[in-house]
């Protein structure tokens, strides 16, 4: 019984990770589920607003660093 149990466990240990790797690398599944869900959560209009917000924050940070550098010199 011990050898059969060990063989079964080894099959499970090898099969599970390989199966998960195979499932996660299916391009059609990824496109259908993950990318579609991303587009539902973050439509292009929303992404444009986020990019504009990032740019405003980046400009403010640069201006603050420039002011601080000018005051210190």
mmCIF file of the N, C-alpha and C atoms, coordinates in Angstrom:
data_MODEL
# 
_entry.id   MODEL 
# 
loop_
_atom_site.group_PDB 
_atom_site.id 
_atom_site.type_symbol 
_atom_site.label_atom_id 
_atom_site.label_alt_id 
_atom_site.label_comp_id 
_atom_site.label_asym_id 
_atom_site.label_entity_id 
_atom_site.label_seq_id 
_atom_site.pdbx_PDB_ins_code 
_atom_site.Cartn_x 
_atom_site.Cartn_y 
_atom_site.Cartn_z 
_atom_site.occupancy 
_atom_site.B_iso_or_equiv 
_atom_site.pdbx_formal_charge 
_atom_site.auth_seq_id 
_atom_site.auth_comp_id 
_atom_site.auth_asym_id 
_atom_site.auth_atom_id 
_atom_site.pdbx_PDB_model_num 
ATOM 1   N N  . UNK A 1 1  ? 0.828   -1.199 0.000   1.00 0.00 ? 1  UNK A N  1 
ATOM 2   C CA . UNK A 1 1  ? 0.000   0.000  0.000   1.00 0.00 ? 1  UNK A CA 1 
ATOM 3   C C  . UNK A 1 1  ? 0.869   1.258  0.000   1.00 0.00 ? 1  UNK A C  1 
ATOM 4   N N  . UNK A 1 2  ? 2.013   1.217  0.632   1.00 0.00 ? 2  UNK A N  1 
ATOM 5   C CA . UNK A 1 2  ? 2.873   2.381  0.739   1.00 0.00 ? 2  UNK A CA 1 
ATOM 6   C C  . UNK A 1 2  ? 3.397   2.864  -0.601  1.00 0.00 ? 2  UNK A C  1 
ATOM 7   N N  . UNK A 1 3  ? 3.816   1.920  -1.451  1.00 0.00 ? 3  UNK A N  1 
ATOM 8   C CA . UNK A 1 3  ? 4.361   2.297  -2.755  1.00 0.00 ? 3  UNK A CA 1 
ATOM 9   C C  . UNK A 1 3  ? 3.270   2.893  -3.638  1.00 0.00 ? 3  UNK A C  1 
ATOM 10  N N  . UNK A 1 4  ? 2.080   2.316  -3.624  1.00 0.00 ? 4  UNK A N  1 
ATOM 11  C CA . UNK A 1 4  ? 0.975   2.826  -4.443  1.00 0.00 ? 4  UNK A CA 1 
ATOM 12  C C  . UNK A 1 4  ? 0.586   4.236  -3.996  1.00 0.00 ? 4  UNK A C  1 
ATOM 13  N N  . UNK A 1 5  ? 0.597   4.457  -2.703  1.00 0.00 ? 5  UNK A N  1 
ATOM 14  C CA . UNK A 1 5  ? 0.262   5.776  -2.181  1.00 0.00 ? 5  UNK A CA 1 
ATOM 15  C C  . UNK A 1 5  ? 1.316   6.810  -2.602  1.00 0.00 ? 5  UNK A C  1 
ATOM 16  N N  . UNK A 1 6  ? 2.564   6.426  -2.534  1.00 0.00 ? 6  UNK A N  1 
ATOM 17  C CA . UNK A 1 6  ? 3.640   7.337  -2.933  1.00 0.00 ? 6  UNK A CA 1 
ATOM 18  C C  . UNK A 1 6  ? 3.578   7.653  -4.421  1.00 0.00 ? 6  UNK A C  1 
ATOM 19  N N  . UNK A 1 7  ? 3.261   6.671  -5.233  1.00 0.00 ? 7  UNK A N  1 
ATOM 20  C CA . UNK A 1 7  ? 3.125   6.897  -6.675  1.00 0.00 ? 7  UNK A CA 1 
ATOM 21  C C  . UNK A 1 7  ? 1.966   7.843  -6.950  1.00 0.00 ? 7  UNK A C  1 
ATOM 22  N N  . UNK A 1 8  ? 0.843   7.631  -6.270  1.00 0.00 ? 8  UNK A N  1 
ATOM 23  C CA . UNK A 1 8  ? -0.320  8.511  -6.424  1.00 0.00 ? 8  UNK A CA 1 
ATOM 24  C C  . UNK A 1 8  ? 0.035   9.946  -6.019  1.00 0.00 ? 8  UNK A C  1 
ATOM 25  N N  . UNK A 1 9  ? 0.711   10.104 -4.892  1.00 0.00 ? 9  UNK A N  1 
ATOM 26  C CA . UNK A 1 9  ? 1.104   11.435 -4.436  1.00 0.00 ? 9  UNK A CA 1 
ATOM 27  C C  . UNK A 1 9  ? 2.044   12.101 -5.435  1.00 0.00 ? 9  UNK A C  1 
ATOM 28  N N  . UNK A 1 10 ? 2.973   11.344 -5.977  1.00 0.00 ? 10 UNK A N  1 
ATOM 29  C CA . UNK A 1 10 ? 3.910   11.905 -6.949  1.00 0.00 ? 10 UNK A CA 1 
ATOM 30  C C  . UNK A 1 10 ? 3.178   12.345 -8.215  1.00 0.00 ? 10 UNK A C  1 
ATOM 31  N N  . UNK A 1 11 ? 2.212   11.576 -8.650  1.00 0.00 ? 11 UNK A N  1 
ATOM 32  C CA . UNK A 1 11 ? 1.414   11.953 -9.823  1.00 0.00 ? 11 UNK A CA 1 
ATOM 33  C C  . UNK A 1 11 ? 0.671   13.258 -9.554  1.00 0.00 ? 11 UNK A C  1 
ATOM 34  N N  . UNK A 1 12 ? 0.080   13.370 -8.383  1.00 0.00 ? 12 UNK A N  1 
ATOM 35  C CA . UNK A 1 12 ? -0.637  14.595 -8.020  1.00 0.00 ? 12 UNK A CA 1 
ATOM 36  C C  . UNK A 1 12 ? 0.342   15.772 -7.959  1.00 0.00 ? 12 UNK A C  1 
ATOM 37  N N  . UNK A 1 13 ? 1.494   15.586 -7.316  1.00 0.00 ? 13 UNK A N  1 
ATOM 38  C CA . UNK A 1 13 ? 2.486   16.659 -7.189  1.00 0.00 ? 13 UNK A CA 1 
ATOM 39  C C  . UNK A 1 13 ? 2.976   17.143 -8.546  1.00 0.00 ? 13 UNK A C  1 
ATOM 40  N N  . UNK A 1 14 ? 3.080   16.275 -9.514  1.00 0.00 ? 14 UNK A N  1 
ATOM 41  C CA . UNK A 1 14 ? 3.554   16.669 -10.838 1.00 0.00 ? 14 UNK A CA 1 
ATOM 42  C C  . UNK A 1 14 ? 2.428   17.172 -11.738 1.00 0.00 ? 14 UNK A C  1 
ATOM 43  N N  . UNK A 1 15 ? 1.264   16.587 -11.635 1.00 0.00 ? 15 UNK A N  1 
ATOM 44  C CA . UNK A 1 15 ? 0.167   16.931 -12.530 1.00 0.00 ? 15 UNK A CA 1 
ATOM 45  C C  . UNK A 1 15 ? -0.443  18.290 -12.201 1.00 0.00 ? 15 UNK A C  1 
ATOM 46  N N  . UNK A 1 16 ? -0.644  18.586 -10.943 1.00 0.00 ? 16 UNK A N  1 
ATOM 47  C CA . UNK A 1 16 ? -1.319  19.830 -10.565 1.00 0.00 ? 16 UNK A CA 1 
ATOM 48  C C  . UNK A 1 16 ? -0.588  21.077 -11.063 1.00 0.00 ? 16 UNK A C  1 
ATOM 49  N N  . UNK A 1 17 ? 0.711   21.238 -10.785 1.00 0.00 ? 17 UNK A N  1 
ATOM 50  C CA . UNK A 1 17 ? 1.382   22.450 -11.287 1.00 0.00 ? 17 UNK A CA 1 
ATOM 51  C C  . UNK A 1 17 ? 1.422   22.528 -12.817 1.00 0.00 ? 17 UNK A C  1 
ATOM 52  N N  . UNK A 1 18 ? 1.613   21.408 -13.463 1.00 0.00 ? 18 UNK A N  1 
ATOM 53  C CA . UNK A 1 18 ? 1.650   21.410 -14.926 1.00 0.00 ? 18 UNK A CA 1 
ATOM 54  C C  . UNK A 1 18 ? 0.277   21.795 -15.478 1.00 0.00 ? 18 UNK A C  1 
ATOM 55  N N  . UNK A 1 19 ? -0.775  21.279 -14.897 1.00 0.00 ? 19 UNK A N  1 
ATOM 56  C CA . UNK A 1 19 ? -2.131  21.613 -15.340 1.00 0.00 ? 19 UNK A CA 1 
ATOM 57  C C  . UNK A 1 19 ? -2.429  23.093 -15.122 1.00 0.00 ? 19 UNK A C  1 
ATOM 58  N N  . UNK A 1 20 ? -2.049  23.629 -13.979 1.00 0.00 ? 20 UNK A N  1 
ATOM 59  C CA . UNK A 1 20 ? -2.284  25.049 -13.702 1.00 0.00 ? 20 UNK A CA 1 
ATOM 60  C C  . UNK A 1 20 ? -1.487  25.931 -14.671 1.00 0.00 ? 20 UNK A C  1 
ATOM 61  N N  . UNK A 1 21 ? -0.265  25.545 -14.961 1.00 0.00 ? 21 UNK A N  1 
ATOM 62  C CA . UNK A 1 21 ? 0.555   26.287 -15.921 1.00 0.00 ? 21 UNK A CA 1 
ATOM 63  C C  . UNK A 1 21 ? -0.100  26.247 -17.297 1.00 0.00 ? 21 UNK A C  1 
ATOM 64  N N  . UNK A 1 22 ? -0.584  25.106 -17.699 1.00 0.00 ? 22 UNK A N  1 
ATOM 65  C CA . UNK A 1 22 ? -1.215  24.958 -19.011 1.00 0.00 ? 22 UNK A CA 1 
ATOM 66  C C  . UNK A 1 22 ? -2.480  25.817 -19.095 1.00 0.00 ? 22 UNK A C  1 
ATOM 67  N N  . UNK A 1 23 ? -3.313  25.781 -18.066 1.00 0.00 ? 23 UNK A N  1 
ATOM 68  C CA . UNK A 1 23 ? -4.557  26.554 -18.071 1.00 0.00 ? 23 UNK A CA 1 
ATOM 69  C C  . UNK A 1 23 ? -4.256  28.052 -18.101 1.00 0.00 ? 23 UNK A C  1 
ATOM 70  N N  . UNK A 1 24 ? -3.300  28.490 -17.304 1.00 0.00 ? 24 UNK A N  1 
ATOM 71  C CA . UNK A 1 24 ? -3.021  29.925 -17.227 1.00 0.00 ? 24 UNK A CA 1 
ATOM 72  C C  . UNK A 1 24 ? -2.355  30.460 -18.480 1.00 0.00 ? 24 UNK A C  1 
ATOM 73  N N  . UNK A 1 25 ? -1.810  29.619 -19.317 1.00 0.00 ? 25 UNK A N  1 
ATOM 74  C CA . UNK A 1 25 ? -1.150  30.074 -20.539 1.00 0.00 ? 25 UNK A CA 1 
ATOM 75  C C  . UNK A 1 25 ? -1.999  29.889 -21.791 1.00 0.00 ? 25 UNK A C  1 
ATOM 76  N N  . UNK A 1 26 ? -3.279  29.720 -21.627 1.00 0.00 ? 26 UNK A N  1 
ATOM 77  C CA . UNK A 1 26 ? -4.177  29.633 -22.763 1.00 0.00 ? 26 UNK A CA 1 
ATOM 78  C C  . UNK A 1 26 ? -4.527  31.049 -23.221 1.00 0.00 ? 26 UNK A C  1 
ATOM 79  N N  . UNK A 1 27 ? -4.030  31.462 -24.378 1.00 0.00 ? 27 UNK A N  1 
ATOM 80  C CA . UNK A 1 27 ? -4.186  32.838 -24.849 1.00 0.00 ? 27 UNK A CA 1 
ATOM 81  C C  . UNK A 1 27 ? -5.652  33.206 -25.051 1.00 0.00 ? 27 UNK A C  1 
ATOM 82  N N  . UNK A 1 28 ? -6.439  32.324 -25.610 1.00 0.00 ? 28 UNK A N  1 
ATOM 83  C CA . UNK A 1 28 ? -7.850  32.637 -25.847 1.00 0.00 ? 28 UNK A CA 1 
ATOM 84  C C  . UNK A 1 28 ? -8.585  32.864 -24.538 1.00 0.00 ? 28 UNK A C  1 
ATOM 85  N N  . UNK A 1 29 ? -8.321  32.024 -23.554 1.00 0.00 ? 29 UNK A N  1 
ATOM 86  C CA . UNK A 1 29 ? -8.964  32.191 -22.251 1.00 0.00 ? 29 UNK A CA 1 
ATOM 87  C C  . UNK A 1 29 ? -8.554  33.526 -21.630 1.00 0.00 ? 29 UNK A C  1 
ATOM 88  N N  . UNK A 1 30 ? -7.270  33.837 -21.722 1.00 0.00 ? 30 UNK A N  1 
ATOM 89  C CA . UNK A 1 30 ? -6.780  35.090 -21.154 1.00 0.00 ? 30 UNK A CA 1 
ATOM 90  C C  . UNK A 1 30 ? -7.460  36.280 -21.810 1.00 0.00 ? 30 UNK A C  1 
ATOM 91  N N  . UNK A 1 31 ? -7.539  36.269 -23.138 1.00 0.00 ? 31 UNK A N  1 
ATOM 92  C CA . UNK A 1 31 ? -8.174  37.376 -23.845 1.00 0.00 ? 31 UNK A CA 1 
ATOM 93  C C  . UNK A 1 31 ? -9.654  37.467 -23.522 1.00 0.00 ? 31 UNK A C  1 
ATOM 94  N N  . UNK A 1 32 ? -10.328 36.321 -23.495 1.00 0.00 ? 32 UNK A N  1 
ATOM 95  C CA . UNK A 1 32 ? -11.765 36.331 -23.260 1.00 0.00 ? 32 UNK A CA 1 
ATOM 96  C C  . UNK A 1 32 ? -12.123 36.798 -21.857 1.00 0.00 ? 32 UNK A C  1 
ATOM 97  N N  . UNK A 1 33 ? -11.393 36.363 -20.872 1.00 0.00 ? 33 UNK A N  1 
ATOM 98  C CA . UNK A 1 33 ? -11.778 36.641 -19.497 1.00 0.00 ? 33 UNK A CA 1 
ATOM 99  C C  . UNK A 1 33 ? -11.029 37.813 -18.876 1.00 0.00 ? 33 UNK A C  1 
ATOM 100 N N  . UNK A 1 34 ? -9.743  37.793 -18.901 1.00 0.00 ? 34 UNK A N  1 
ATOM 101 C CA . UNK A 1 34 ? -8.954  38.794 -18.181 1.00 0.00 ? 34 UNK A CA 1 
ATOM 102 C C  . UNK A 1 34 ? -8.994  40.140 -18.891 1.00 0.00 ? 34 UNK A C  1 
ATOM 103 N N  . UNK A 1 35 ? -8.708  40.172 -20.174 1.00 0.00 ? 35 UNK A N  1 
ATOM 104 C CA . UNK A 1 35 ? -8.664  41.442 -20.888 1.00 0.00 ? 35 UNK A CA 1 
ATOM 105 C C  . UNK A 1 35 ? -10.055 42.051 -20.982 1.00 0.00 ? 35 UNK A C  1 
ATOM 106 N N  . UNK A 1 36 ? -11.063 41.230 -21.213 1.00 0.00 ? 36 UNK A N  1 
ATOM 107 C CA . UNK A 1 36 ? -12.431 41.745 -21.275 1.00 0.00 ? 36 UNK A CA 1 
ATOM 108 C C  . UNK A 1 36 ? -12.834 42.344 -19.937 1.00 0.00 ? 36 UNK A C  1 
ATOM 109 N N  . UNK A 1 37 ? -12.485 41.690 -18.860 1.00 0.00 ? 37 UNK A N  1 
ATOM 110 C CA . UNK A 1 37 ? -12.816 42.208 -17.525 1.00 0.00 ? 37 UNK A CA 1 
ATOM 111 C C  . UNK A 1 37 ? -12.074 43.514 -17.256 1.00 0.00 ? 37 UNK A C  1 
ATOM 112 N N  . UNK A 1 38 ? -10.836 43.600 -17.691 1.00 0.00 ? 38 UNK A N  1 
ATOM 113 C CA . UNK A 1 38 ? -10.068 44.827 -17.527 1.00 0.00 ? 38 UNK A CA 1 
ATOM 114 C C  . UNK A 1 38 ? -10.721 45.979 -18.283 1.00 0.00 ? 38 UNK A C  1 
ATOM 115 N N  . UNK A 1 39 ? -11.193 45.706 -19.487 1.00 0.00 ? 39 UNK A N  1 
ATOM 116 C CA . UNK A 1 39 ? -11.865 46.750 -20.267 1.00 0.00 ? 39 UNK A CA 1 
ATOM 117 C C  . UNK A 1 39 ? -13.178 47.177 -19.635 1.00 0.00 ? 39 UNK A C  1 
ATOM 118 N N  . UNK A 1 40 ? -13.862 46.248 -18.977 1.00 0.00 ? 40 UNK A N  1 
ATOM 119 C CA . UNK A 1 40 ? -15.093 46.610 -18.280 1.00 0.00 ? 40 UNK A CA 1 
ATOM 120 C C  . UNK A 1 40 ? -14.796 47.502 -17.078 1.00 0.00 ? 40 UNK A C  1 
ATOM 121 N N  . UNK A 1 41 ? -13.744 47.176 -16.348 1.00 0.00 ? 41 UNK A N  1 
ATOM 122 C CA . UNK A 1 41 ? -13.409 47.953 -15.155 1.00 0.00 ? 41 UNK A CA 1 
ATOM 123 C C  . UNK A 1 41 ? -12.767 49.295 -15.492 1.00 0.00 ? 41 UNK A C  1 
ATOM 124 N N  . UNK A 1 42 ? -11.942 49.336 -16.515 1.00 0.00 ? 42 UNK A N  1 
ATOM 125 C CA . UNK A 1 42 ? -11.204 50.537 -16.889 1.00 0.00 ? 42 UNK A CA 1 
ATOM 126 C C  . UNK A 1 42 ? -11.437 50.857 -18.364 1.00 0.00 ? 42 UNK A C  1 
ATOM 127 N N  . UNK A 1 43 ? -12.554 51.507 -18.701 1.00 0.00 ? 43 UNK A N  1 
ATOM 128 C CA . UNK A 1 43 ? -12.784 51.867 -20.104 1.00 0.00 ? 43 UNK A CA 1 
ATOM 129 C C  . UNK A 1 43 ? -11.744 52.893 -20.567 1.00 0.00 ? 43 UNK A C  1 
ATOM 130 N N  . UNK A 1 44 ? -11.547 53.019 -21.869 1.00 0.00 ? 44 UNK A N  1 
ATOM 131 C CA . UNK A 1 44 ? -10.518 53.939 -22.391 1.00 0.00 ? 44 UNK A CA 1 
ATOM 132 C C  . UNK A 1 44 ? -10.683 55.381 -21.907 1.00 0.00 ? 44 UNK A C  1 
ATOM 133 N N  . UNK A 1 45 ? -11.921 55.852 -21.737 1.00 0.00 ? 45 UNK A N  1 
ATOM 134 C CA . UNK A 1 45 ? -12.131 57.218 -21.253 1.00 0.00 ? 45 UNK A CA 1 
ATOM 135 C C  . UNK A 1 45 ? -11.560 57.372 -19.847 1.00 0.00 ? 45 UNK A C  1 
ATOM 136 N N  . UNK A 1 46 ? -11.783 56.358 -19.028 1.00 0.00 ? 46 UNK A N  1 
ATOM 137 C CA . UNK A 1 46 ? -11.281 56.392 -17.654 1.00 0.00 ? 46 UNK A CA 1 
ATOM 138 C C  . UNK A 1 46 ? -9.758  56.347 -17.646 1.00 0.00 ? 46 UNK A C  1 
ATOM 139 N N  . UNK A 1 47 ? -9.167  55.561 -18.528 1.00 0.00 ? 47 UNK A N  1 
ATOM 140 C CA . UNK A 1 47 ? -7.709  55.483 -18.604 1.00 0.00 ? 47 UNK A CA 1 
ATOM 141 C C  . UNK A 1 47 ? -7.109  56.830 -19.007 1.00 0.00 ? 47 UNK A C  1 
ATOM 142 N N  . UNK A 1 48 ? -7.778  57.558 -19.895 1.00 0.00 ? 48 UNK A N  1 
ATOM 143 C CA . UNK A 1 48 ? -7.295  58.879 -20.295 1.00 0.00 ? 48 UNK A CA 1 
ATOM 144 C C  . UNK A 1 48 ? -7.324  59.830 -19.107 1.00 0.00 ? 48 UNK A C  1 
ATOM 145 N N  . UNK A 1 49 ? -8.382  59.788 -18.304 1.00 0.00 ? 49 UNK A N  1 
ATOM 146 C CA . UNK A 1 49 ? -8.466  60.630 -17.118 1.00 0.00 ? 49 UNK A CA 1 
ATOM 147 C C  . UNK A 1 49 ? -7.356  60.290 -16.126 1.00 0.00 ? 49 UNK A C  1 
ATOM 148 N N  . UNK A 1 50 ? -7.079  59.028 -15.971 1.00 0.00 ? 50 UNK A N  1 
ATOM 149 C CA . UNK A 1 50 ? -6.028  58.601 -15.047 1.00 0.00 ? 50 UNK A CA 1 
ATOM 150 C C  . UNK A 1 50 ? -4.670  59.088 -15.528 1.00 0.00 ? 50 UNK A C  1 
ATOM 151 N N  . UNK A 1 51 ? -4.405  58.982 -16.833 1.00 0.00 ? 51 UNK A N  1 
ATOM 152 C CA . UNK A 1 51 ? -3.136  59.456 -17.382 1.00 0.00 ? 51 UNK A CA 1 
ATOM 153 C C  . UNK A 1 51 ? -2.985  60.966 -17.197 1.00 0.00 ? 51 UNK A C  1 
ATOM 154 N N  . UNK A 1 52 ? -4.064  61.716 -17.411 1.00 0.00 ? 52 UNK A N  1 
ATOM 155 C CA . UNK A 1 52 ? -4.008  63.157 -17.200 1.00 0.00 ? 52 UNK A CA 1 
ATOM 156 C C  . UNK A 1 52 ? -3.727  63.480 -15.733 1.00 0.00 ? 52 UNK A C  1 
ATOM 157 N N  . UNK A 1 53 ? -4.358  62.752 -14.829 1.00 0.00 ? 53 UNK A N  1 
ATOM 158 C CA . UNK A 1 53 ? -4.123  62.952 -13.404 1.00 0.00 ? 53 UNK A CA 1 
ATOM 159 C C  . UNK A 1 53 ? -2.666  62.659 -13.042 1.00 0.00 ? 53 UNK A C  1 
ATOM 160 N N  . UNK A 1 54 ? -2.122  61.576 -13.569 1.00 0.00 ? 54 UNK A N  1 
ATOM 161 C CA . UNK A 1 54 ? -0.719  61.235 -13.314 1.00 0.00 ? 54 UNK A CA 1 
ATOM 162 C C  . UNK A 1 54 ? 0.207   62.345 -13.808 1.00 0.00 ? 54 UNK A C  1 
ATOM 163 N N  . UNK A 1 55 ? -0.112  62.891 -14.973 1.00 0.00 ? 55 UNK A N  1 
ATOM 164 C CA . UNK A 1 55 ? 0.724   63.952 -15.536 1.00 0.00 ? 55 UNK A CA 1 
ATOM 165 C C  . UNK A 1 55 ? 0.670   65.202 -14.665 1.00 0.00 ? 55 UNK A C  1 
ATOM 166 N N  . UNK A 1 56 ? -0.523  65.560 -14.162 1.00 0.00 ? 56 UNK A N  1 
ATOM 167 C CA . UNK A 1 56 ? -0.627  66.719 -13.272 1.00 0.00 ? 56 UNK A CA 1 
ATOM 168 C C  . UNK A 1 56 ? 0.182   66.512 -12.000 1.00 0.00 ? 56 UNK A C  1 
ATOM 169 N N  . UNK A 1 57 ? 0.096   65.338 -11.421 1.00 0.00 ? 57 UNK A N  1 
ATOM 170 C CA . UNK A 1 57 ? 0.853   65.039 -10.207 1.00 0.00 ? 57 UNK A CA 1 
ATOM 171 C C  . UNK A 1 57 ? 2.349   65.087 -10.486 1.00 0.00 ? 57 UNK A C  1 
ATOM 172 N N  . UNK A 1 58 ? 2.775   64.534 -11.609 1.00 0.00 ? 58 UNK A N  1 
ATOM 173 C CA . UNK A 1 58 ? 4.180   64.535 -11.987 1.00 0.00 ? 58 UNK A CA 1 
ATOM 174 C C  . UNK A 1 58 ? 4.694   65.972 -12.146 1.00 0.00 ? 58 UNK A C  1 
ATOM 175 N N  . UNK A 1 59 ? 3.911   66.850 -12.791 1.00 0.00 ? 59 UNK A N  1 
ATOM 176 C CA . UNK A 1 59 ? 4.308   68.247 -12.967 1.00 0.00 ? 59 UNK A CA 1 
ATOM 177 C C  . UNK A 1 59 ? 4.405   68.954 -11.627 1.00 0.00 ? 59 UNK A C  1 
ATOM 178 N N  . UNK A 1 60 ? 3.445   68.733 -10.748 1.00 0.00 ? 60 UNK A N  1 
ATOM 179 C CA . UNK A 1 60 ? 3.489   69.358 -9.420  1.00 0.00 ? 60 UNK A CA 1 
ATOM 180 C C  . UNK A 1 60 ? 4.728   68.928 -8.650  1.00 0.00 ? 60 UNK A C  1 
ATOM 181 N N  . UNK A 1 61 ? 5.036   67.637 -8.711  1.00 0.00 ? 61 UNK A N  1 
ATOM 182 C CA . UNK A 1 61 ? 6.201   67.123 -8.004  1.00 0.00 ? 61 UNK A CA 1 
ATOM 183 C C  . UNK A 1 61 ? 7.491   67.738 -8.561  1.00 0.00 ? 61 UNK A C  1 
ATOM 184 N N  . UNK A 1 62 ? 7.583   67.836 -9.882  1.00 0.00 ? 62 UNK A N  1 
ATOM 185 C CA . UNK A 1 62 ? 8.765   68.439 -10.493 1.00 0.00 ? 62 UNK A CA 1 
ATOM 186 C C  . UNK A 1 62 ? 8.893   69.909 -10.126 1.00 0.00 ? 62 UNK A C  1 
ATOM 187 N N  . UNK A 1 63 ? 7.762   70.643 -10.140 1.00 0.00 ? 63 UNK A N  1 
ATOM 188 C CA . UNK A 1 63 ? 7.800   72.056 -9.763  1.00 0.00 ? 63 UNK A CA 1 
ATOM 189 C C  . UNK A 1 63 ? 8.229   72.224 -8.306  1.00 0.00 ? 63 UNK A C  1 
ATOM 190 N N  . UNK A 1 64 ? 7.728   71.370 -7.436  1.00 0.00 ? 64 UNK A N  1 
ATOM 191 C CA . UNK A 1 64 ? 8.101   71.445 -6.024  1.00 0.00 ? 64 UNK A CA 1 
ATOM 192 C C  . UNK A 1 64 ? 9.593   71.145 -5.844  1.00 0.00 ? 64 UNK A C  1 
ATOM 193 N N  . UNK A 1 65 ? 10.088  70.132 -6.526  1.00 0.00 ? 65 UNK A N  1 
ATOM 194 C CA . UNK A 1 65 ? 11.510  69.817 -6.433  1.00 0.00 ? 65 UNK A CA 1 
ATOM 195 C C  . UNK A 1 65 ? 12.363  70.962 -6.976  1.00 0.00 ? 65 UNK A C  1 
ATOM 196 N N  . UNK A 1 66 ? 11.922  71.594 -8.037  1.00 0.00 ? 66 UNK A N  1 
ATOM 197 C CA . UNK A 1 66 ? 12.648  72.718 -8.617  1.00 0.00 ? 66 UNK A CA 1 
ATOM 198 C C  . UNK A 1 66 ? 12.656  73.900 -7.652  1.00 0.00 ? 66 UNK A C  1 
ATOM 199 N N  . UNK A 1 67 ? 11.514  74.220 -7.043  1.00 0.00 ? 67 UNK A N  1 
ATOM 200 C CA . UNK A 1 67 ? 11.460  75.302 -6.051  1.00 0.00 ? 67 UNK A CA 1 
ATOM 201 C C  . UNK A 1 67 ? 12.369  75.026 -4.869  1.00 0.00 ? 67 UNK A C  1 
ATOM 202 N N  . UNK A 1 68 ? 12.328  73.781 -4.363  1.00 0.00 ? 68 UNK A N  1 
ATOM 203 C CA . UNK A 1 68 ? 13.173  73.399 -3.238  1.00 0.00 ? 68 UNK A CA 1 
ATOM 204 C C  . UNK A 1 68 ? 14.659  73.505 -3.601  1.00 0.00 ? 68 UNK A C  1 
ATOM 205 N N  . UNK A 1 69 ? 15.003  73.111 -4.809  1.00 0.00 ? 69 UNK A N  1 
ATOM 206 C CA . UNK A 1 69 ? 16.397  73.176 -5.240  1.00 0.00 ? 69 UNK A CA 1 
ATOM 207 C C  . UNK A 1 69 ? 16.849  74.631 -5.370  1.00 0.00 ? 69 UNK A C  1 
ATOM 208 N N  . UNK A 1 70 ? 15.972  75.491 -5.863  1.00 0.00 ? 70 UNK A N  1 
ATOM 209 C CA . UNK A 1 70 ? 16.321  76.911 -6.014  1.00 0.00 ? 70 UNK A CA 1 
ATOM 210 C C  . UNK A 1 70 ? 16.457  77.581 -4.653  1.00 0.00 ? 70 UNK A C  1 
ATOM 211 N N  . UNK A 1 71 ? 15.622  77.217 -3.685  1.00 0.00 ? 71 UNK A N  1 
ATOM 212 C CA . UNK A 1 71 ? 15.694  77.804 -2.352  1.00 0.00 ? 71 UNK A CA 1 
ATOM 213 C C  . UNK A 1 71 ? 16.958  77.349 -1.623  1.00 0.00 ? 71 UNK A C  1 
ATOM 214 N N  . UNK A 1 72 ? 17.387  76.144 -1.837  1.00 0.00 ? 72 UNK A N  1 
ATOM 215 C CA . UNK A 1 72 ? 18.569  75.608 -1.154  1.00 0.00 ? 72 UNK A CA 1 
ATOM 216 C C  . UNK A 1 72 ? 19.863  76.119 -1.743  1.00 0.00 ? 72 UNK A C  1 
ATOM 217 N N  . UNK A 1 73 ? 19.840  76.621 -2.980  1.00 0.00 ? 73 UNK A N  1 
ATOM 218 C CA . UNK A 1 73 ? 21.107  77.062 -3.571  1.00 0.00 ? 73 UNK A CA 1 
ATOM 219 C C  . UNK A 1 73 ? 21.347  78.526 -3.414  1.00 0.00 ? 73 UNK A C  1 
# 
